[in-house]
């Protein structure tokens, strides 16, 4: 997979409203956009590691996008 920006490691806390997730990034809580509108029921659990990208576009409502989740296995 190619990403245009470097990925930042985080910890996913929860996902809600299909497009939003709370993620701990560098110890601080951030809201990240979730581009997948599906349930993703088996793709994340609270406290799983994840990777987010940060946009430099000042017009975006949310600077972070959830890119990957890791189940720890």
CHARMM-style PDB file with segment names, atoms N, HN, CA, C and O in Angstrom:
ATOM      1  N   UNK     1       0.831  -1.181   0.000  1.00  0.00      PROA
ATOM      2  CA  UNK     1       0.000   0.000   0.000  1.00  0.00      PROA
ATOM      3  C   UNK     1       0.873   1.240   0.000  1.00  0.00      PROA
ATOM      4  O   UNK     1       1.884   1.302   0.699  1.00  0.00      PROA
ATOM      5  N   UNK     2       0.483   2.202  -0.770  1.00  0.00      PROA
ATOM      6  HN  UNK     2      -0.339   2.152  -1.337  1.00  0.00      PROA
ATOM      7  CA  UNK     2       1.178   3.483  -0.794  1.00  0.00      PROA
ATOM      8  C   UNK     2       0.306   4.551  -0.149  1.00  0.00      PROA
ATOM      9  O   UNK     2      -0.882   4.664  -0.448  1.00  0.00      PROA
ATOM     10  N   UNK     3       0.906   5.324   0.732  1.00  0.00      PROA
ATOM     11  HN  UNK     3       1.872   5.232   0.975  1.00  0.00      PROA
ATOM     12  CA  UNK     3       0.219   6.444   1.364  1.00  0.00      PROA
ATOM     13  C   UNK     3       0.986   7.709   1.006  1.00  0.00      PROA
ATOM     14  O   UNK     3       2.216   7.708   0.965  1.00  0.00      PROA
ATOM     15  N   UNK     4       0.262   8.772   0.751  1.00  0.00      PROA
ATOM     16  HN  UNK     4      -0.738   8.772   0.785  1.00  0.00      PROA
ATOM     17  CA  UNK     4       0.894  10.031   0.360  1.00  0.00      PROA
ATOM     18  C   UNK     4       1.550  10.736   1.534  1.00  0.00      PROA
ATOM     19  O   UNK     4       2.452  11.550   1.334  1.00  0.00      PROA
ATOM     20  N   UNK     5       1.121  10.442   2.745  1.00  0.00      PROA
ATOM     21  HN  UNK     5       0.388   9.781   2.907  1.00  0.00      PROA
ATOM     22  CA  UNK     5       1.702  11.062   3.933  1.00  0.00      PROA
ATOM     23  C   UNK     5       2.182   9.963   4.871  1.00  0.00      PROA
ATOM     24  O   UNK     5       1.706   8.831   4.794  1.00  0.00      PROA
ATOM     25  N   UNK     6       3.113  10.285   5.749  1.00  0.00      PROA
ATOM     26  HN  UNK     6       3.500  11.205   5.811  1.00  0.00      PROA
ATOM     27  CA  UNK     6       3.587   9.279   6.705  1.00  0.00      PROA
ATOM     28  C   UNK     6       2.456   8.873   7.658  1.00  0.00      PROA
ATOM     29  O   UNK     6       1.596   9.684   8.003  1.00  0.00      PROA
ATOM     30  N   UNK     7       2.475   7.617   8.070  1.00  0.00      PROA
ATOM     31  HN  UNK     7       3.174   6.958   7.791  1.00  0.00      PROA
ATOM     32  CA  UNK     7       1.474   7.139   9.010  1.00  0.00      PROA
ATOM     33  C   UNK     7       1.954   7.359  10.436  1.00  0.00      PROA
ATOM     34  O   UNK     7       3.145   7.267  10.735  1.00  0.00      PROA
ATOM     35  N   UNK     8       0.995   7.652  11.308  1.00  0.00      PROA
ATOM     36  HN  UNK     8       0.028   7.727  11.065  1.00  0.00      PROA
ATOM     37  CA  UNK     8       1.266   7.899  12.720  1.00  0.00      PROA
ATOM     38  C   UNK     8       0.586   6.789  13.507  1.00  0.00      PROA
ATOM     39  O   UNK     8      -0.589   6.496  13.283  1.00  0.00      PROA
ATOM     40  N   UNK     9       1.319   6.170  14.428  1.00  0.00      PROA
ATOM     41  HN  UNK     9       2.273   6.408  14.610  1.00  0.00      PROA
ATOM     42  CA  UNK     9       0.730   5.100  15.227  1.00  0.00      PROA
ATOM     43  C   UNK     9      -0.155   5.695  16.311  1.00  0.00      PROA
ATOM     44  O   UNK     9       0.164   6.729  16.897  1.00  0.00      PROA
ATOM     45  N   UNK    10      -1.269   5.023  16.566  1.00  0.00      PROA
ATOM     46  HN  UNK    10      -1.528   4.183  16.090  1.00  0.00      PROA
ATOM     47  CA  UNK    10      -2.193   5.460  17.598  1.00  0.00      PROA
ATOM     48  C   UNK    10      -2.882   4.263  18.224  1.00  0.00      PROA
ATOM     49  O   UNK    10      -2.577   3.114  17.905  1.00  0.00      PROA
ATOM     50  N   UNK    11      -3.815   4.548  19.116  1.00  0.00      PROA
ATOM     51  HN  UNK    11      -4.064   5.482  19.375  1.00  0.00      PROA
ATOM     52  CA  UNK    11      -4.629   3.524  19.776  1.00  0.00      PROA
ATOM     53  C   UNK    11      -6.084   3.910  19.557  1.00  0.00      PROA
ATOM     54  O   UNK    11      -6.502   5.011  19.916  1.00  0.00      PROA
ATOM     55  N   UNK    12      -6.859   2.997  18.965  1.00  0.00      PROA
ATOM     56  HN  UNK    12      -6.520   2.103  18.674  1.00  0.00      PROA
ATOM     57  CA  UNK    12      -8.256   3.299  18.706  1.00  0.00      PROA
ATOM     58  C   UNK    12      -9.062   3.097  19.994  1.00  0.00      PROA
ATOM     59  O   UNK    12      -8.917   2.075  20.665  1.00  0.00      PROA
ATOM     60  N   UNK    13      -9.906   4.064  20.335  1.00  0.00      PROA
ATOM     61  HN  UNK    13     -10.025   4.895  19.790  1.00  0.00      PROA
ATOM     62  CA  UNK    13     -10.739   3.966  21.528  1.00  0.00      PROA
ATOM     63  C   UNK    13     -12.155   3.531  21.191  1.00  0.00      PROA
ATOM     64  O   UNK    13     -12.692   2.617  21.817  1.00  0.00      PROA
ATOM     65  N   UNK    14     -12.766   4.185  20.200  1.00  0.00      PROA
ATOM     66  HN  UNK    14     -12.330   4.928  19.691  1.00  0.00      PROA
ATOM     67  CA  UNK    14     -14.116   3.804  19.791  1.00  0.00      PROA
ATOM     68  C   UNK    14     -14.417   4.348  18.403  1.00  0.00      PROA
ATOM     69  O   UNK    14     -13.737   5.241  17.896  1.00  0.00      PROA
ATOM     70  N   UNK    15     -15.456   3.780  17.807  1.00  0.00      PROA
ATOM     71  HN  UNK    15     -16.008   3.055  18.218  1.00  0.00      PROA
ATOM     72  CA  UNK    15     -15.921   4.218  16.497  1.00  0.00      PROA
ATOM     73  C   UNK    15     -17.408   4.511  16.626  1.00  0.00      PROA
ATOM     74  O   UNK    15     -18.141   3.758  17.267  1.00  0.00      PROA
ATOM     75  N   UNK    16     -17.851   5.601  16.018  1.00  0.00      PROA
ATOM     76  HN  UNK    16     -17.256   6.213  15.497  1.00  0.00      PROA
ATOM     77  CA  UNK    16     -19.254   5.982  16.122  1.00  0.00      PROA
ATOM     78  C   UNK    16     -19.674   6.779  14.888  1.00  0.00      PROA
ATOM     79  O   UNK    16     -18.829   7.307  14.166  1.00  0.00      PROA
ATOM     80  N   UNK    17     -20.955   6.860  14.657  1.00  0.00      PROA
ATOM     81  HN  UNK    17     -21.642   6.430  15.243  1.00  0.00      PROA
ATOM     82  CA  UNK    17     -21.518   7.614  13.531  1.00  0.00      PROA
ATOM     83  C   UNK    17     -20.890   7.259  12.191  1.00  0.00      PROA
ATOM     84  O   UNK    17     -20.697   8.141  11.354  1.00  0.00      PROA
ATOM     85  N   UNK    18     -20.571   6.007  11.972  1.00  0.00      PROA
ATOM     86  HN  UNK    18     -20.728   5.291  12.653  1.00  0.00      PROA
ATOM     87  CA  UNK    18     -20.005   5.471  10.735  1.00  0.00      PROA
ATOM     88  C   UNK    18     -18.702   6.112  10.295  1.00  0.00      PROA
ATOM     89  O   UNK    18     -17.780   5.391   9.913  1.00  0.00      PROA
ATOM     90  N   UNK    19     -18.583   7.416  10.330  1.00  0.00      PROA
ATOM     91  HN  UNK    19     -19.332   8.002  10.640  1.00  0.00      PROA
ATOM     92  CA  UNK    19     -17.415   8.099   9.774  1.00  0.00      PROA
ATOM     93  C   UNK    19     -16.430   8.624  10.824  1.00  0.00      PROA
ATOM     94  O   UNK    19     -15.433   9.243  10.453  1.00  0.00      PROA
ATOM     95  N   UNK    20     -16.670   8.403  12.098  1.00  0.00      PROA
ATOM     96  HN  UNK    20     -17.480   7.901  12.399  1.00  0.00      PROA
ATOM     97  CA  UNK    20     -15.837   8.998  13.134  1.00  0.00      PROA
ATOM     98  C   UNK    20     -15.262   7.943  14.065  1.00  0.00      PROA
ATOM     99  O   UNK    20     -15.906   6.934  14.351  1.00  0.00      PROA
ATOM    100  N   UNK    21     -14.053   8.184  14.530  1.00  0.00      PROA
ATOM    101  HN  UNK    21     -13.530   9.003  14.297  1.00  0.00      PROA
ATOM    102  CA  UNK    21     -13.442   7.322  15.541  1.00  0.00      PROA
ATOM    103  C   UNK    21     -12.602   8.188  16.474  1.00  0.00      PROA
ATOM    104  O   UNK    21     -12.018   9.187  16.054  1.00  0.00      PROA
ATOM    105  N   UNK    22     -12.549   7.794  17.735  1.00  0.00      PROA
ATOM    106  HN  UNK    22     -13.022   6.982  18.076  1.00  0.00      PROA
ATOM    107  CA  UNK    22     -11.672   8.443  18.704  1.00  0.00      PROA
ATOM    108  C   UNK    22     -10.387   7.642  18.764  1.00  0.00      PROA
ATOM    109  O   UNK    22     -10.408   6.425  18.945  1.00  0.00      PROA
ATOM    110  N   UNK    23      -9.274   8.330  18.611  1.00  0.00      PROA
ATOM    111  HN  UNK    23      -9.257   9.319  18.463  1.00  0.00      PROA
ATOM    112  CA  UNK    23      -7.962   7.691  18.564  1.00  0.00      PROA
ATOM    113  C   UNK    23      -7.014   8.458  19.473  1.00  0.00      PROA
ATOM    114  O   UNK    23      -7.030   9.689  19.494  1.00  0.00      PROA
ATOM    115  N   UNK    24      -6.189   7.737  20.222  1.00  0.00      PROA
ATOM    116  HN  UNK    24      -6.176   6.737  20.205  1.00  0.00      PROA
ATOM    117  CA  UNK    24      -5.114   8.372  20.983  1.00  0.00      PROA
ATOM    118  C   UNK    24      -3.898   8.473  20.078  1.00  0.00      PROA
ATOM    119  O   UNK    24      -3.356   7.465  19.624  1.00  0.00      PROA
ATOM    120  N   UNK    25      -3.480   9.700  19.823  1.00  0.00      PROA
ATOM    121  HN  UNK    25      -3.920  10.519  20.191  1.00  0.00      PROA
ATOM    122  CA  UNK    25      -2.309   9.966  18.988  1.00  0.00      PROA
ATOM    123  C   UNK    25      -1.325  10.757  19.836  1.00  0.00      PROA
ATOM    124  O   UNK    25      -1.633  11.856  20.297  1.00  0.00      PROA
ATOM    125  N   UNK    26      -0.144  10.192  20.037  1.00  0.00      PROA
ATOM    126  HN  UNK    26       0.106   9.300  19.662  1.00  0.00      PROA
ATOM    127  CA  UNK    26       0.880  10.827  20.877  1.00  0.00      PROA
ATOM    128  C   UNK    26       0.329  11.170  22.250  1.00  0.00      PROA
ATOM    129  O   UNK    26       0.656  12.216  22.810  1.00  0.00      PROA
ATOM    130  N   UNK    27      -0.518  10.281  22.801  1.00  0.00      PROA
ATOM    131  HN  UNK    27      -0.784   9.431  22.346  1.00  0.00      PROA
ATOM    132  CA  UNK    27      -1.064  10.480  24.137  1.00  0.00      PROA
ATOM    133  C   UNK    27      -2.241  11.430  24.223  1.00  0.00      PROA
ATOM    134  O   UNK    27      -2.776  11.642  25.311  1.00  0.00      PROA
ATOM    135  N   UNK    28      -2.657  12.007  23.112  1.00  0.00      PROA
ATOM    136  HN  UNK    28      -2.222  11.835  22.228  1.00  0.00      PROA
ATOM    137  CA  UNK    28      -3.773  12.940  23.109  1.00  0.00      PROA
ATOM    138  C   UNK    28      -4.924  12.388  22.288  1.00  0.00      PROA
ATOM    139  O   UNK    28      -4.713  11.749  21.258  1.00  0.00      PROA
ATOM    140  N   UNK    29      -6.145  12.637  22.749  1.00  0.00      PROA
ATOM    141  HN  UNK    29      -6.317  13.156  23.586  1.00  0.00      PROA
ATOM    142  CA  UNK    29      -7.330  12.160  22.060  1.00  0.00      PROA
ATOM    143  C   UNK    29      -7.582  13.005  20.814  1.00  0.00      PROA
ATOM    144  O   UNK    29      -7.547  14.234  20.866  1.00  0.00      PROA
ATOM    145  N   UNK    30      -7.838  12.323  19.688  1.00  0.00      PROA
ATOM    146  HN  UNK    30      -7.866  11.325  19.646  1.00  0.00      PROA
ATOM    147  CA  UNK    30      -8.141  12.999  18.431  1.00  0.00      PROA
ATOM    148  C   UNK    30      -9.316  12.288  17.772  1.00  0.00      PROA
ATOM    149  O   UNK    30      -9.501  11.085  17.955  1.00  0.00      PROA
ATOM    150  N   UNK    31     -10.098  13.021  17.018  1.00  0.00      PROA
ATOM    151  HN  UNK    31      -9.948  13.999  16.870  1.00  0.00      PROA
ATOM    152  CA  UNK    31     -11.178  12.435  16.241  1.00  0.00      PROA
ATOM    153  C   UNK    31     -10.645  12.227  14.831  1.00  0.00      PROA
ATOM    154  O   UNK    31     -10.099  13.147  14.222  1.00  0.00      PROA
ATOM    155  N   UNK    32     -10.806  11.014  14.319  1.00  0.00      PROA
ATOM    156  HN  UNK    32     -11.249  10.267  14.814  1.00  0.00      PROA
ATOM    157  CA  UNK    32     -10.308  10.685  12.983  1.00  0.00      PROA
ATOM    158  C   UNK    32     -11.464  10.303  12.071  1.00  0.00      PROA
ATOM    159  O   UNK    32     -12.438   9.689  12.508  1.00  0.00      PROA
ATOM    160  N   UNK    33     -11.348  10.669  10.808  1.00  0.00      PROA
ATOM    161  HN  UNK    33     -10.558  11.167  10.453  1.00  0.00      PROA
ATOM    162  CA  UNK    33     -12.317  10.281   9.795  1.00  0.00      PROA
ATOM    163  C   UNK    33     -12.111   8.805   9.456  1.00  0.00      PROA
ATOM    164  O   UNK    33     -10.977   8.345   9.319  1.00  0.00      PROA
ATOM    165  N   UNK    34     -13.222   8.063   9.321  1.00  0.00      PROA
ATOM    166  HN  UNK    34     -14.143   8.437   9.433  1.00  0.00      PROA
ATOM    167  CA  UNK    34     -13.170   6.655   8.921  1.00  0.00      PROA
ATOM    168  C   UNK    34     -13.768   6.554   7.530  1.00  0.00      PROA
ATOM    169  O   UNK    34     -14.981   6.707   7.383  1.00  0.00      PROA
ATOM    170  N   UNK    35     -12.967   6.303   6.504  1.00  0.00      PROA
ATOM    171  HN  UNK    35     -11.982   6.179   6.623  1.00  0.00      PROA
ATOM    172  CA  UNK    35     -13.494   6.276   5.137  1.00  0.00      PROA
ATOM    173  C   UNK    35     -14.359   5.061   4.823  1.00  0.00      PROA
ATOM    174  O   UNK    35     -15.097   5.079   3.838  1.00  0.00      PROA
ATOM    175  N   UNK    36     -14.289   4.004   5.636  1.00  0.00      PROA
ATOM    176  HN  UNK    36     -13.689   3.990   6.436  1.00  0.00      PROA
ATOM    177  CA  UNK    36     -15.082   2.802   5.410  1.00  0.00      PROA
ATOM    178  C   UNK    36     -16.413   2.935   6.132  1.00  0.00      PROA
ATOM    179  O   UNK    36     -16.435   3.053   7.357  1.00  0.00      PROA
ATOM    180  N   UNK    37     -17.530   2.919   5.399  1.00  0.00      PROA
ATOM    181  HN  UNK    37     -17.513   2.823   4.403  1.00  0.00      PROA
ATOM    182  CA  UNK    37     -18.845   3.100   6.012  1.00  0.00      PROA
ATOM    183  C   UNK    37     -19.448   1.800   6.531  1.00  0.00      PROA
ATOM    184  O   UNK    37     -20.506   1.818   7.160  1.00  0.00      PROA
ATOM    185  N   UNK    38     -18.786   0.672   6.274  1.00  0.00      PROA
ATOM    186  HN  UNK    38     -17.927   0.657   5.763  1.00  0.00      PROA
ATOM    187  CA  UNK    38     -19.292  -0.612   6.751  1.00  0.00      PROA
ATOM    188  C   UNK    38     -19.162  -0.732   8.254  1.00  0.00      PROA
ATOM    189  O   UNK    38     -18.571   0.133   8.899  1.00  0.00      PROA
ATOM    190  N   UNK    39     -19.709  -1.795   8.816  1.00  0.00      PROA
ATOM    191  HN  UNK    39     -20.189  -2.497   8.291  1.00  0.00      PROA
ATOM    192  CA  UNK    39     -19.706  -1.962  10.274  1.00  0.00      PROA
ATOM    193  C   UNK    39     -18.304  -2.197  10.827  1.00  0.00      PROA
ATOM    194  O   UNK    39     -18.009  -1.794  11.953  1.00  0.00      PROA
ATOM    195  N   UNK    40     -17.439  -2.843  10.050  1.00  0.00      PROA
ATOM    196  HN  UNK    40     -17.679  -3.171   9.136  1.00  0.00      PROA
ATOM    197  CA  UNK    40     -16.079  -3.150  10.487  1.00  0.00      PROA
ATOM    198  C   UNK    40     -16.069  -3.868  11.833  1.00  0.00      PROA
ATOM    199  O   UNK    40     -15.131  -3.710  12.613  1.00  0.00      PROA
ATOM    200  N   UNK    41     -17.105  -4.651  12.107  1.00  0.00      PROA
ATOM    201  HN  UNK    41     -17.868  -4.779  11.473  1.00  0.00      PROA
ATOM    202  CA  UNK    41     -17.277  -5.288  13.416  1.00  0.00      PROA
ATOM    203  C   UNK    41     -16.079  -6.146  13.820  1.00  0.00      PROA
ATOM    204  O   UNK    41     -15.722  -6.183  14.997  1.00  0.00      PROA
ATOM    205  N   UNK    42     -15.464  -6.822  12.883  1.00  0.00      PROA
ATOM    206  HN  UNK    42     -15.754  -6.792  11.927  1.00  0.00      PROA
ATOM    207  CA  UNK    42     -14.324  -7.678  13.229  1.00  0.00      PROA
ATOM    208  C   UNK    42     -12.986  -7.001  12.947  1.00  0.00      PROA
ATOM    209  O   UNK    42     -11.936  -7.636  13.055  1.00  0.00      PROA
ATOM    210  N   UNK    43     -13.014  -5.736  12.591  1.00  0.00      PROA
ATOM    211  HN  UNK    43     -13.866  -5.220  12.503  1.00  0.00      PROA
ATOM    212  CA  UNK    43     -11.783  -5.030  12.199  1.00  0.00      PROA
ATOM    213  C   UNK    43     -11.212  -4.132  13.280  1.00  0.00      PROA
ATOM    214  O   UNK    43     -10.126  -3.579  13.105  1.00  0.00      PROA
ATOM    215  N   UNK    44     -11.914  -3.971  14.394  1.00  0.00      PROA
ATOM    216  HN  UNK    44     -12.796  -4.420  14.537  1.00  0.00      PROA
ATOM    217  CA  UNK    44     -11.363  -3.143  15.455  1.00  0.00      PROA
ATOM    218  C   UNK    44     -12.002  -3.498  16.786  1.00  0.00      PROA
ATOM    219  O   UNK    44     -13.141  -3.962  16.840  1.00  0.00      PROA
ATOM    220  N   UNK    45     -11.273  -3.278  17.832  1.00  0.00      PROA
ATOM    221  HN  UNK    45     -10.348  -2.901  17.789  1.00  0.00      PROA
ATOM    222  CA  UNK    45     -11.728  -3.381  19.213  1.00  0.00      PROA
ATOM    223  C   UNK    45     -11.072  -2.231  19.971  1.00  0.00      PROA
ATOM    224  O   UNK    45     -10.011  -1.754  19.565  1.00  0.00      PROA
ATOM    225  N   UNK    46     -11.683  -1.781  21.060  1.00  0.00      PROA
ATOM    226  HN  UNK    46     -12.544  -2.168  21.389  1.00  0.00      PROA
ATOM    227  CA  UNK    46     -11.026  -0.736  21.846  1.00  0.00      PROA
ATOM    228  C   UNK    46      -9.613  -1.153  22.264  1.00  0.00      PROA
ATOM    229  O   UNK    46      -9.386  -2.302  22.644  1.00  0.00      PROA
ATOM    230  N   UNK    47      -8.694  -0.237  22.194  1.00  0.00      PROA
ATOM    231  HN  UNK    47      -8.879   0.697  21.886  1.00  0.00      PROA
ATOM    232  CA  UNK    47      -7.291  -0.387  22.603  1.00  0.00      PROA
ATOM    233  C   UNK    47      -6.417  -1.123  21.591  1.00  0.00      PROA
ATOM    234  O   UNK    47      -5.262  -1.431  21.888  1.00  0.00      PROA
ATOM    235  N   UNK    48      -6.944  -1.409  20.407  1.00  0.00      PROA
ATOM    236  HN  UNK    48      -7.882  -1.159  20.165  1.00  0.00      PROA
ATOM    237  CA  UNK    48      -6.099  -1.963  19.355  1.00  0.00      PROA
ATOM    238  C   UNK    48      -5.212  -0.850  18.803  1.00  0.00      PROA
ATOM    239  O   UNK    48      -5.602   0.318  18.774  1.00  0.00      PROA
ATOM    240  N   UNK    49      -4.027  -1.227  18.372  1.00  0.00      PROA
ATOM    241  HN  UNK    49      -3.710  -2.175  18.395  1.00  0.00      PROA
ATOM    242  CA  UNK    49      -3.159  -0.265  17.692  1.00  0.00      PROA
ATOM    243  C   UNK    49      -3.769   0.077  16.334  1.00  0.00      PROA
ATOM    244  O   UNK    49      -4.469  -0.734  15.729  1.00  0.00      PROA
ATOM    245  N   UNK    50      -3.495   1.273  15.878  1.00  0.00      PROA
ATOM    246  HN  UNK    50      -2.926   1.932  16.370  1.00  0.00      PROA
ATOM    247  CA  UNK    50      -3.983   1.690  14.566  1.00  0.00      PROA
ATOM    248  C   UNK    50      -2.966   2.648  13.955  1.00  0.00      PROA
ATOM    249  O   UNK    50      -2.010   3.065  14.609  1.00  0.00      PROA
ATOM    250  N   UNK    51      -3.188   2.980  12.708  1.00  0.00      PROA
ATOM    251  HN  UNK    51      -3.965   2.640  12.177  1.00  0.00      PROA
ATOM    252  CA  UNK    51      -2.354   3.965  12.022  1.00  0.00      PROA
ATOM    253  C   UNK    51      -3.276   5.006  11.413  1.00  0.00      PROA
ATOM    254  O   UNK    51      -4.286   4.676  10.792  1.00  0.00      PROA
ATOM    255  N   UNK    52      -2.916   6.258  11.599  1.00  0.00      PROA
ATOM    256  HN  UNK    52      -2.095   6.526  12.104  1.00  0.00      PROA
ATOM    257  CA  UNK    52      -3.679   7.364  11.035  1.00  0.00      PROA
ATOM    258  C   UNK    52      -2.746   8.210  10.176  1.00  0.00      PROA
ATOM    259  O   UNK    52      -1.530   8.211  10.368  1.00  0.00      PROA
ATOM    260  N   UNK    53      -3.333   8.919   9.236  1.00  0.00      PROA
ATOM    261  HN  UNK    53      -4.321   8.918   9.080  1.00  0.00      PROA
ATOM    262  CA  UNK    53      -2.565   9.893   8.469  1.00  0.00      PROA
ATOM    263  C   UNK    53      -3.087  11.268   8.836  1.00  0.00      PROA
ATOM    264  O   UNK    53      -4.251  11.420   9.206  1.00  0.00      PROA
ATOM    265  N   UNK    54      -2.232  12.262   8.734  1.00  0.00      PROA
ATOM    266  HN  UNK    54      -1.287  12.139   8.434  1.00  0.00      PROA
ATOM    267  CA  UNK    54      -2.615  13.636   9.061  1.00  0.00      PROA
ATOM    268  C   UNK    54      -2.577  14.474   7.795  1.00  0.00      PROA
ATOM    269  O   UNK    54      -1.562  14.527   7.100  1.00  0.00      PROA
ATOM    270  N   UNK    55      -3.686  15.122   7.509  1.00  0.00      PROA
ATOM    271  HN  UNK    55      -4.510  15.079   8.074  1.00  0.00      PROA
ATOM    272  CA  UNK    55      -3.791  15.964   6.323  1.00  0.00      PROA
ATOM    273  C   UNK    55      -3.243  17.360   6.607  1.00  0.00      PROA
ATOM    274  O   UNK    55      -3.343  17.865   7.725  1.00  0.00      PROA
ATOM    275  N   UNK    56      -2.674  17.962   5.599  1.00  0.00      PROA
ATOM    276  HN  UNK    56      -2.593  17.552   4.691  1.00  0.00      PROA
ATOM    277  CA  UNK    56      -2.189  19.339   5.727  1.00  0.00      PROA
ATOM    278  C   UNK    56      -3.187  20.339   5.170  1.00  0.00      PROA
ATOM    279  O   UNK    56      -2.917  21.540   5.147  1.00  0.00      PROA
ATOM    280  N   UNK    57      -4.343  19.852   4.717  1.00  0.00      PROA
ATOM    281  HN  UNK    57      -4.562  18.877   4.735  1.00  0.00      PROA
ATOM    282  CA  UNK    57      -5.379  20.714   4.151  1.00  0.00      PROA
ATOM    283  C   UNK    57      -6.090  21.467   5.281  1.00  0.00      PROA
ATOM    284  O   UNK    57      -6.762  20.833   6.095  1.00  0.00      PROA
ATOM    285  N   UNK    58      -5.964  22.793   5.356  1.00  0.00      PROA
ATOM    286  HN  UNK    58      -5.419  23.308   4.695  1.00  0.00      PROA
ATOM    287  CA  UNK    58      -6.590  23.553   6.448  1.00  0.00      PROA
ATOM    288  C   UNK    58      -8.114  23.614   6.341  1.00  0.00      PROA
ATOM    289  O   UNK    58      -8.779  23.983   7.309  1.00  0.00      PROA
ATOM    290  N   UNK    59      -8.678  23.259   5.185  1.00  0.00      PROA
ATOM    291  HN  UNK    59      -8.138  22.958   4.399  1.00  0.00      PROA
ATOM    292  CA  UNK    59     -10.126  23.301   5.003  1.00  0.00      PROA
ATOM    293  C   UNK    59     -10.831  22.032   5.482  1.00  0.00      PROA
ATOM    294  O   UNK    59     -12.060  21.991   5.538  1.00  0.00      PROA
ATOM    295  N   UNK    60     -10.072  21.012   5.822  1.00  0.00      PROA
ATOM    296  HN  UNK    60      -9.073  21.046   5.776  1.00  0.00      PROA
ATOM    297  CA  UNK    60     -10.679  19.767   6.314  1.00  0.00      PROA
ATOM    298  C   UNK    60     -11.215  19.947   7.716  1.00  0.00      PROA
ATOM    299  O   UNK    60     -10.601  20.626   8.539  1.00  0.00      PROA
ATOM    300  N   UNK    61     -12.366  19.336   7.993  1.00  0.00      PROA
ATOM    301  HN  UNK    61     -12.864  18.785   7.324  1.00  0.00      PROA
ATOM    302  CA  UNK    61     -12.925  19.403   9.346  1.00  0.00      PROA
ATOM    303  C   UNK    61     -12.106  18.570  10.316  1.00  0.00      PROA
ATOM    304  O   UNK    61     -11.880  18.981  11.454  1.00  0.00      PROA
ATOM    305  N   UNK    62     -11.657  17.393   9.868  1.00  0.00      PROA
ATOM    306  HN  UNK    62     -11.840  17.060   8.943  1.00  0.00      PROA
ATOM    307  CA  UNK    62     -10.870  16.497  10.716  1.00  0.00      PROA
ATOM    308  C   UNK    62      -9.494  16.296  10.086  1.00  0.00      PROA
ATOM    309  O   UNK    62      -9.405  15.856   8.940  1.00  0.00      PROA
ATOM    310  N   UNK    63      -8.437  16.603  10.801  1.00  0.00      PROA
ATOM    311  HN  UNK    63      -8.509  16.960  11.732  1.00  0.00      PROA
ATOM    312  CA  UNK    63      -7.098  16.466  10.197  1.00  0.00      PROA
ATOM    313  C   UNK    63      -6.631  15.017  10.058  1.00  0.00      PROA
ATOM    314  O   UNK    63      -5.774  14.735   9.221  1.00  0.00      PROA
ATOM    315  N   UNK    64      -7.176  14.081  10.865  1.00  0.00      PROA
ATOM    316  HN  UNK    64      -7.873  14.310  11.545  1.00  0.00      PROA
ATOM    317  CA  UNK    64      -6.711  12.700  10.840  1.00  0.00      PROA
ATOM    318  C   UNK    64      -7.676  11.794  10.083  1.00  0.00      PROA
ATOM    319  O   UNK    64      -8.888  12.011  10.080  1.00  0.00      PROA
ATOM    320  N   UNK    65      -7.099  10.760   9.434  1.00  0.00      PROA
ATOM    321  HN  UNK    65      -6.115  10.585   9.436  1.00  0.00      PROA
ATOM    322  CA  UNK    65      -7.868   9.710   8.771  1.00  0.00      PROA
ATOM    323  C   UNK    65      -7.376   8.370   9.284  1.00  0.00      PROA
ATOM    324  O   UNK    65      -6.173   8.108   9.300  1.00  0.00      PROA
ATOM    325  N   UNK    66      -8.309   7.515   9.707  1.00  0.00      PROA
ATOM    326  HN  UNK    66      -9.286   7.728   9.694  1.00  0.00      PROA
ATOM    327  CA  UNK    66      -7.953   6.162  10.132  1.00  0.00      PROA
ATOM    328  C   UNK    66      -7.594   5.350   8.891  1.00  0.00      PROA
ATOM    329  O   UNK    66      -8.416   5.195   7.987  1.00  0.00      PROA
ATOM    330  N   UNK    67      -6.378   4.836   8.849  1.00  0.00      PROA
ATOM    331  HN  UNK    67      -5.710   4.962   9.584  1.00  0.00      PROA
ATOM    332  CA  UNK    67      -5.907   4.104   7.670  1.00  0.00      PROA
ATOM    333  C   UNK    67      -5.836   2.591   7.893  1.00  0.00      PROA
ATOM    334  O   UNK    67      -6.219   1.815   7.017  1.00  0.00      PROA
ATOM    335  N   UNK    68      -5.348   2.174   9.059  1.00  0.00      PROA
ATOM    336  HN  UNK    68      -5.036   2.804   9.770  1.00  0.00      PROA
ATOM    337  CA  UNK    68      -5.132   0.751   9.335  1.00  0.00      PROA
ATOM    338  C   UNK    68      -5.453   0.442  10.794  1.00  0.00      PROA
ATOM    339  O   UNK    68      -5.311   1.303  11.662  1.00  0.00      PROA
ATOM    340  N   UNK    69      -5.883  -0.780  11.058  1.00  0.00      PROA
ATOM    341  HN  UNK    69      -5.998  -1.479  10.353  1.00  0.00      PROA
ATOM    342  CA  UNK    69      -6.001  -1.259  12.425  1.00  0.00      PROA
ATOM    343  C   UNK    69      -5.205  -2.553  12.551  1.00  0.00      PROA
ATOM    344  O   UNK    69      -5.004  -3.264  11.566  1.00  0.00      PROA
ATOM    345  N   UNK    70      -4.756  -2.853  13.763  1.00  0.00      PROA
ATOM    346  HN  UNK    70      -4.919  -2.275  14.563  1.00  0.00      PROA
ATOM    347  CA  UNK    70      -3.944  -4.040  14.006  1.00  0.00      PROA
ATOM    348  C   UNK    70      -4.525  -4.782  15.192  1.00  0.00      PROA
ATOM    349  O   UNK    70      -4.688  -4.204  16.267  1.00  0.00      PROA
ATOM    350  N   UNK    71      -4.836  -6.050  15.011  1.00  0.00      PROA
ATOM    351  HN  UNK    71      -4.703  -6.519  14.138  1.00  0.00      PROA
ATOM    352  CA  UNK    71      -5.488  -6.804  16.071  1.00  0.00      PROA
ATOM    353  C   UNK    71      -4.521  -7.389  17.105  1.00  0.00      PROA
ATOM    354  O   UNK    71      -4.951  -8.074  18.033  1.00  0.00      PROA
ATOM    355  N   UNK    72      -3.258  -7.131  16.956  1.00  0.00      PROA
ATOM    356  HN  UNK    72      -2.909  -6.575  16.202  1.00  0.00      PROA
ATOM    357  CA  UNK    72      -2.298  -7.575  17.957  1.00  0.00      PROA
ATOM    358  C   UNK    72      -1.773  -8.976  17.777  1.00  0.00      PROA
ATOM    359  O   UNK    72      -0.939  -9.422  18.565  1.00  0.00      PROA
ATOM    360  N   UNK    73      -2.230  -9.682  16.771  1.00  0.00      PROA
ATOM    361  HN  UNK    73      -2.907  -9.320  16.130  1.00  0.00      PROA
ATOM    362  CA  UNK    73      -1.748 -11.043  16.546  1.00  0.00      PROA
ATOM    363  C   UNK    73      -0.534 -11.059  15.651  1.00  0.00      PROA
ATOM    364  OT1 UNK    73       0.003 -12.128  15.358  1.00  0.00      PROA
TER     365      UNK     73
END
